[in-house]
């Protein structure tokens, strides 16, 4: 039996921000085995897989786990690594630069 999934400290903030801009968000964090943390549907219906990493941690603490590396390499879709709500929104709306939330 899998224990409760450990989520990054910023995941709830990212989910909230994505929902505020009209996205539908499903947490996949409890799935484990390298599956990305979030499945995100944009208002236009595009789907995004997002792996949340805590941007406040040093780069060495944000590395993908071996399971994540394996899953991402075997999946036939891009998995976006996101460190912040701003970055997640930039990905969904294909924007560059700062977006105020």
N, C-alpha and C positions, 0 to 999 in steps of 0.2 A: 504494500500500500504506500502510495506517494504521500509525503508530508506536505504541509501547506507550502505553496510556492513562495519563494522569496522574490519580491519585486524591488526594483531600484527605487530609491527615495523620490525621484522625480517622475515616476510613471503616472501617478494620479494627476499631477499637474498637466502632463502632456495629454492624457485622456480628456481632461476637462477642457483644455484649450481647443483640442480638435473638435469636440462636440459643440463648443461655442461658435465655431465657424461652419457648422452644418454637417460635419462628418458623423458617420456611424462607426462606433469603435467596439470591437469585441476583444477582450483580453484572452490570450491563449497561454498566459504565463504558467498556469497550472498543468499544462500538457507535458512540459518537460521534454527531455530527450533532444534538446537543441532547437525545438520549434520556436520561432520568433515570439516576442511578447504580445504584439498587437496585430490584429487584422483591421484595417481601416478602409472604409468606403467613403470616397469623396462625394460632395453633393452632385457631381456629374456622373457618379456610378463607377469610377475607376477604383480598383482595389490596390492596396499597398500592404506589404508585410513590413513591420517595423520591429527591430530589436532595440530596446531601450537600454542605454548605458548612462550612468550618472556622470554628467559632465563636471561635477565638482570634485570627482576623484582623480587621482593621477592616472596618466595613460596606462600604466602597468596594471591598474585595478579595473580598467575598462576593456581588457582583452576578451575576445570571445573564448568560451570554453571549448574543449575538444568536441563535445557533442554539437555545439552551435556551428563550429567550422565545418563539420561533416554534413550536417543538415543543410546549411546554406549552400554548400558546394553541390549537393545532390538535387536540390530543388530547381525546377525550371522557371524560376521567376526571381527577380532581384529582391533582395532583402536589404532594407535601408537601416543603417545604424543611426539612431538619433540620440543626441545628448541633451536636447532641450525642446520645449514646446514650440519655440520659434522655428527651429530646424525642421520639426515634423510638419508644421504648417507650410513652410517653404517647399518641402517635398511634394505635398499634396497639391499645392497650387502652382508648382514649378516656378516659384519666385526666387529671386536673389535679393539679398539685402535684408534689412530689418523690417519686421512687421510688428506693429503694436497690437497687443492682445488686451 
